[in-house]
Amino acid sequence: MHLAYPAVLAALLFCVGVYGVLARRNAILVLMSVELMLNAVNLNLVAFDVWLRDTLHAGQALTLFTITIAAAEIGLGLAIVLLVYRNRGSSDIDRLTALADPAGPRGDGTGRPGAGEDPDGPGTTAGDEKAEATA
C-alpha cells in the first residue's frame, strides 16, 4: 500500500474539518468538524503504523486513545451546547460572546452588586470621588 493515498485523504479530511470550524456558526456543526479533524489524525496514525510495520502497533494503540478522548469530548461538548441552548435559546457561536449570566452581576436579576463588591464599580475609590468634587 502506498502511503500517499491515506495521507492525502487525511489531509483533505483535516482541511474540511478546519474549514468547518472556522466557517460554521452552529456549535453542533463545529463539534462535528472537530470530530472530522480527529478522524483525519486517526487515519494518519493507522496509515503510518501499517507503513512502518511496527510490531507493537503503537499507531493503532494511540488511535484507540484518540477515539476515547473524542468520545468524551463530544459528550461534554454536546452537554454544554444543550445547556447553552436551553438557557439562551440559540446555539449560534457568534451570539455567545460571554458565558456570564445576562441577568446581571449577581445573577438574581436585580443588578445590584453582591457581597464584597464595590457598589461604584471596579476601579473607583473614595479619593477619585473627592478629586472630582473639588475640580
Secondary structure, DSSP 8 states (H G I E B T S, - for coil): --SHHHHHHHHHHHHHHHHHHHH--BHHHHHHHHHHHHHHHHHHHHHHHHHHT-SS-HHHHHHHHHHHHHHHHHHHHHHHHHHHHHHHS--BTTT----S-TT-SSSSSS----TTS-TT-TT--HHHHHHHHH-
